[in-house]
Amino acid sequence: MTVNGVDRAHDEPTATVAVVYHSVHGHTRVLAEHLADGARLVPGARVHLVEIRPEDVNAGRWHDAEVLALLERSDAIVFGSPTLMGSVSAVFKAFMEAAFTPFTMQAWKDKLAGGFTMSASQSGDKLTVLEQLAVFSAQMGMQWIGVGDMPGNNWSGGTRDDVNRLGSWLGLMSQSHADQGPEHAGSHGDLITAQRYGERIARLTQRWVNAVPYETHRMTEHEARDLSASLRERLDAPAALTGA
């Protein structure tokens, strides 16, 4: 039972985070799942994975009343789409256009927001997708949360398994090889970054919604490199790889 935002069963303030994504071949889905796993590390966080499906698009229009109702109840919404031809996917764009109804009522105003994307190329113009998602969130009156990690893989000792190895801050970026399936989605560093981003969003949502105290964890460049190195040494223990 929840009373005034507190889950009496666990005596924790509750906050609802929805991770909304479209995935073509499953790679973006893996990123969404890791982001959701990170959000679930936060006490009181209720996390929903919501897939935007092509079968819900009819004559170019997307509709799912249950999904829209869930998003209206959510405190934070994280948007995810593959980068296709320098843009969000057609299916996800149909979802964004369907948000015109809550837009007219400012139904998502002051919810928190974030975004993530995946492409096969190292760049792939992924930034344009994150910009699309951020502008969309601004139009909805939402408050955007970026990635808080220092860049990785930007020095001679770096690797693709570093945290934030693509150096993205507006939102989460990941890269997967075009000839490999979702079981090889992203790099180890990308998936850890997704978990850390999800946890960051959930903690900030608790702070935003329930005034839960929030401690900012800061790192120097050298500390960030040490973190990536320590995570590489623990590749066989994925359950212990996330940090605040």
N, C-alpha and C positions, 0 to 999 in steps of 0.2 A: 504493500500500500504506500502511495506517495502523498505526503501532506506538505503543502507549501514548499515544494521542490526537494523534500527530503524523503529518501527511501527508508521507511521505518524498519524494513527487514534487515538492512545493513547499516542503518544510521549514517548514510552518506548522502550529501546533496546530489541530486541527479541532474544530468545534462544529456541531451539527445544529439548525437552526431550522425548525419546521414552521408554516406559516401556514394555518390551517384555517378555512374560511368557507363560508357559504351566500349565494347571490345570486339574487334573483328575476328582475330585469330586466337584470342585468349591471353595475349601478352599484357594488355592494359588491365585485364581482370586480375592477374597476379599482382600487379602493382597496387590495385585497389584493395586486395585482400591483405597485403602487408601493411598498408596504411591503416586499415580497420583494426588489425591486430595491435598496432601501436596505440591507437585510441583506446582500446579495451584495457590497456595497462593502467588507465587512470581510474581511481575509485569513483564509483557513481556514474561513470560514462555508459550510456546506452547507445550502442553503435549498430546502425543498419546499413547493410550492403544493398544497393539498389541498382540493378542492371537495366539500362535503357535498351529495349529490344526492338529490332527492326519490324517484327510482326505487329507492334503497336503503332506503326506508321501506316496510315491509309491515305492515299492520294496526296502524299506529301505532308500530312498533318499527323503529329504524334498525340496520343491521348491515353492516359491511365489515371483514372480518378483516385485510385487507392494510393498511388505514388504521390500525386499532388497533395493529398490529405496528409500523408506522412511528412512531406517536406514542410508543410505549414506548421506541423507540430514540432519540428526539429529546431534546435537552438543553433546548430551549425550545419552547413552543407558544403561538402567538398566535391568539386566537379572534376571528372576525368574523361579524357577522350584521346584516342590515337591521333597523331599528326598525319594527315593525309593531304598531299598536295598543298602543304603550307596552311592548313586550316583544320578545324575540328571536323569530325566525320559528318556526313550528311544526316545520319540518324541522330547524332547528338545535337546537330543544329536544329533539327525538327523539334527536339525536346526544348531547346532554348526558346524557340519561337512560340511554343505552347505555353511558356511561362508569361506570355502577355496578359493572361487573365489575372494571375496573382500580381503582376506588375501594376495593373490598373487600380488595384486595391492596396498596393504597397504591403502585401501580405508577408513578404520576406524581409521587410525593412528592419534593420538593426540585428539581423541574424549574422553570425560570423561565416566567413567563406574562405575557401582555399581551392587550389587546382593542381592537377597533374596531367602529364602527357607522356606518350611513348612514340618512338619512331625507330626505323631501322638504321638511318644514317646518324652519324655522330652529332651533326647539327640538325639537318632535316627541317630547319626553320621552326623548331619547336617553340621558340619564344613567341611567335605570332599566335599560337594557340593559347598560351598562358595569358597573353594580352587580351585575346578575345574573351576568355573566361573572366578576367579581372574587370574588363569593361562591362560585361554582362552583369556581374555581381554588383558593380557600382550603379548600374541602371535599376537594379532591384533594391537599391538602398542598403546593401549589405556592407559589412566591414571585412576587408580582406586580410588574411594572414599569410605571410611569406615563409619561406624556408629559413631557419635560423642558424644553419650550420656553416662553418667556414669551408672554403673550397678545397677539394682534394685533387690528386693526380695532376698537380700543376708545378711539380718539381721533379728532379732526377730520381728521387726515391719513391715517387708516387706510383700507384697502379690503378687499374680500373675497378679494384675492389675497395678503393677509398670511399669514405663518406662524402657525399656531395661531389662526386668525381667529375660531373659536368659543369660545376660552378654555376648553379642556377639558384636565384633567390626569390624571384617573383612567385614561383611555384616549383613543384617537383618535376624534374626531367629524368627520363630513363631511355636507354637505347637497347634494342635487341637485334640480333642478327636475323636477316630476312629468311635465311634458309634453315632456321631452327624453330622448333615448336615452343609452346608456352612453358614447358618444363625447363627451358633455358632462358626464360624471360629476364631481361635486365642483367645486371651484374650483382655480385654479393653486396657491393657498396650501394648500388641503387636501391636494393630491397631494404637494407638497413636504414638508408636515408628516408625511405617511405615510412618505415615504422617510427622513426624519430619525428617525422613531420606529423604523422597521425597523433602521436602522443602530445606533441606541442599544441596542436589544434584543440585536442580534448582538454588539456590543462587550461588553456586560455579561455575555452568555453566555460569551464567551471568558474573561472575568475569572473568572466563577463556576466554570467547568469546568476551565480550564487555567491559572489564576492568571496570565493575561496582564496586564501592567501596563495600567492604565486611567487616562487623564487626564480629569478633569472639566472641561468647558468651561462657564464661567459668563458670563452677560451681564447688563448693566444694562437697565433698561427702554428707555433711549435706544439702546443698542446693538442691542436686538431690533428696534426700529423701523427703524434703519439697515439691518439685514439684510433685512427685508421690502422696503424701498425698493430695495435693490440687486438683489434677486431679480426685482422687477417690471420692472426695466430690462433684464433678460436673458431675457425670455419666449421669445425666438426661439432660445435655446441651452439646451434642457432637459437635455442631457447634463452640463452644468456646474453644475447648480443645487443639488446636495446638499452639505451640510456636515456636519462632525462634530458 
